[in-house]
Amino acid sequence: MTPEEAVDAMAERLTAIDYQRHGHRSWSKAALIREYFRRAARWADASACDTKSPFFDIAACVDPAVRADQAVVDRVVKAIPRRTPNAMTRLAPFILHWVALRETPGVQLRADLEDPFFPLIVAFERDGGFHIEKGEINVEYLTLFMRNWRDRADDPPMESLTPEALDEIDRAGSMSQFGYVMGPDGEPLS
């Protein structure tokens, strides 16, 4: 696959996401965001990237010469609904630039580092987005703090990102917080 084809495929994937948030998958989204923090911290350390925000252009830190087509980036950002605050308008360009870098012939990415953006894409595909405000990430029923995100570089990786494992995280989180398993409408599942 060429870099252009890969970027177009990711653009389609990002624009196909239903960004409406429901909350019943808040716990798995939080786990996926923490996994992103771990991966991003490892990439930041490996590329000596000086960034305070966990959401940054990792591709530019690795090789600033490789960029996704700006017209594709603009099209994706424009296609993201503005009905609720959503971090994807900020993250989509970084994801698309990463895909361009990953697929560019001759670019050697470190084999010991995982795709940093995969957990975020899964989080968005599972249940819409999240928003960032004043150093906090809101995922409906949970809040994650962005401070000290780089300290997660040495955290153990998530054991599994399979739908079944993520569903179990949501079931356990919902039971712990509310005493029942929440459905997409916020009501208990029967």
C-alpha positions as CSV (number, residue, x, y, z in Angstrom):
1,M,0.0,0.0,0.0
2,T,1.4,3.4,-0.9
3,P,1.4,6.2,1.7
4,E,-1.3,8.0,-0.2
5,E,-3.5,4.9,-0.2
6,A,-2.9,4.3,3.5
7,V,-3.8,7.9,4.3
8,D,-7.0,7.7,2.2
9,A,-7.9,4.4,3.9
10,M,-7.4,5.9,7.4
11,A,-9.3,9.0,6.3
12,E,-12.3,6.8,5.4
13,R,-12.0,5.0,8.7
14,L,-12.0,8.3,10.7
15,T,-14.9,9.8,8.8
16,A,-17.0,6.6,9.2
17,I,-16.9,6.9,13.0
18,D,-20.2,7.8,14.7
19,Y,-18.9,10.5,17.1
20,Q,-22.1,10.5,19.3
21,R,-21.1,9.5,22.8
22,H,-23.2,7.3,24.9
23,G,-21.2,6.6,28.0
24,H,-21.7,2.9,28.4
25,R,-18.1,2.3,27.2
26,S,-16.5,5.0,29.3
27,W,-14.3,2.6,31.2
28,S,-12.8,0.9,28.1
29,K,-12.3,4.3,26.5
30,A,-10.4,5.4,29.6
31,A,-8.2,2.3,29.5
32,L,-7.5,2.8,25.8
33,I,-6.6,6.5,26.5
34,R,-4.2,5.4,29.2
35,E,-2.7,2.9,26.8
36,Y,-2.3,5.7,24.3
37,F,-0.5,7.7,27.0
38,R,1.9,4.8,27.6
39,R,2.7,4.4,23.9
40,A,2.9,8.2,23.2
41,A,5.3,8.6,26.2
42,R,7.5,5.8,24.8
43,W,7.6,7.4,21.3
44,A,8.3,10.9,22.8
45,D,11.2,9.4,24.8
46,A,12.5,7.4,21.8
47,S,12.4,10.4,19.5
48,A,13.6,13.0,22.1
49,C,10.4,14.9,21.4
50,D,9.9,17.8,23.8
51,T,6.2,18.1,24.3
52,K,4.0,18.8,27.3
53,S,0.8,17.5,25.8
54,P,0.2,13.8,25.3
55,F,-1.6,14.6,22.1
56,F,1.1,15.6,19.6
57,D,2.4,15.1,16.1
58,I,4.5,12.0,16.7
59,A,5.3,11.7,13.0
60,A,6.8,15.2,13.0
61,C,9.1,14.1,15.9
62,V,10.3,11.0,14.1
63,D,10.6,12.5,10.6
64,P,9.2,16.0,10.0
65,A,9.7,15.7,6.2
66,V,6.9,13.1,5.9
67,R,3.4,14.6,5.9
68,A,-0.1,13.5,4.8
69,D,-1.7,15.4,2.0
70,Q,-3.1,18.6,3.6
71,A,-6.3,18.4,1.5
72,V,-7.1,15.0,2.9
73,V,-6.3,16.2,6.5
74,D,-8.6,19.2,5.9
75,R,-11.4,17.0,4.5
76,V,-11.3,14.7,7.5
77,V,-11.3,17.5,10.1
78,K,-14.2,19.2,8.3
79,A,-16.2,16.0,8.2
80,I,-16.1,15.5,12.0
81,P,-19.4,16.7,13.5
82,R,-19.2,19.8,15.7
83,R,-22.3,19.0,17.7
84,T,-20.2,18.2,20.8
85,P,-16.7,19.0,21.9
86,N,-14.5,16.4,20.3
87,A,-10.8,15.8,20.5
88,M,-10.7,14.1,17.1
89,T,-10.6,17.5,15.3
90,R,-7.2,17.9,17.0
91,L,-6.1,14.3,16.7
92,A,-7.0,13.4,13.1
93,P,-4.1,15.4,11.5
94,F,-1.6,13.6,13.9
95,I,-3.1,10.2,13.0
96,L,-3.0,10.9,9.3
97,H,0.6,12.1,9.4
98,W,1.5,9.0,11.4
99,V,-0.1,6.7,8.7
100,A,1.9,8.6,6.0
101,L,5.1,8.1,7.9
102,R,4.4,4.4,8.7
103,E,3.8,3.6,5.0
104,T,6.6,5.7,3.5
105,P,9.3,3.5,1.9
106,G,12.7,3.8,3.5
107,V,11.3,5.0,6.9
108,Q,12.5,2.6,9.6
109,L,10.3,2.8,12.7
110,R,11.4,1.2,15.9
111,A,10.1,-2.4,16.0
112,D,10.0,-2.3,19.8
113,L,7.4,0.5,19.9
114,E,3.7,-0.1,19.1
115,D,1.5,2.0,16.8
116,P,0.8,4.9,19.2
117,F,-2.6,5.9,17.7
118,F,-4.2,2.5,17.5
119,P,-5.8,2.6,21.0
120,L,-7.3,6.1,20.3
121,I,-8.8,4.9,17.0
122,V,-10.3,1.9,18.8
123,A,-11.7,4.2,21.6
124,F,-13.4,6.5,19.0
125,E,-14.8,3.6,17.1
126,R,-16.2,2.0,20.2
127,D,-18.2,5.0,21.4
128,G,-17.6,8.3,19.7
129,G,-15.2,10.8,21.1
130,F,-14.1,12.6,24.2
131,H,-13.2,16.1,24.9
132,I,-10.2,17.8,26.5
133,E,-10.6,20.7,28.8
134,K,-8.2,22.4,31.3
135,G,-5.8,19.4,31.4
136,E,-8.6,16.9,31.8
137,I,-10.1,14.3,29.4
138,N,-13.8,13.8,29.8
139,V,-15.1,10.4,28.8
140,E,-18.7,10.8,30.1
141,Y,-18.6,9.1,33.6
142,L,-14.9,9.4,34.1
143,T,-12.2,12.0,34.0
144,L,-8.6,11.4,33.2
145,F,-5.8,13.8,34.0
146,M,-3.2,14.6,31.4
147,R,-0.5,15.6,33.9
148,N,2.3,13.1,34.4
149,W,1.3,11.2,31.2
150,R,5.0,10.7,30.3
151,D,5.4,8.7,33.5
152,R,3.3,6.0,31.9
153,A,6.2,5.0,29.5
154,D,7.1,2.1,31.8
155,D,3.6,1.0,32.6
156,P,2.7,-2.5,31.5
157,P,0.8,-2.6,28.2
158,M,-2.9,-3.4,28.1
159,E,-3.3,-7.2,28.0
160,S,-5.8,-7.2,25.2
161,L,-7.6,-4.7,23.0
162,T,-10.1,-7.2,21.7
163,P,-13.8,-6.2,21.8
164,E,-14.4,-8.9,24.3
165,A,-11.7,-7.7,26.7
166,L,-12.9,-4.1,26.3
167,D,-16.5,-5.1,26.9
168,E,-15.4,-6.8,30.1
169,I,-13.7,-3.6,31.3
170,D,-16.9,-1.7,30.7
171,R,-19.0,-4.3,32.5
172,A,-16.8,-4.3,35.5
173,G,-16.5,-0.5,35.5
174,S,-20.3,0.0,35.2
175,M,-20.9,-2.6,38.0
176,S,-18.4,-0.9,40.3
177,Q,-19.6,2.6,39.7
178,F,-23.4,2.1,39.3
179,G,-24.1,-1.4,40.5
180,Y,-25.5,-2.5,37.2
181,V,-24.3,-3.0,33.6
182,M,-25.2,0.1,31.6
183,G,-26.6,-0.1,28.1
184,P,-26.1,2.5,25.3
185,D,-29.1,4.5,26.5
186,G,-27.7,4.8,30.0
187,E,-30.2,2.4,31.4
188,P,-29.4,-1.0,33.0
189,L,-29.2,-3.9,30.6
190,S,-31.8,-6.5,31.2
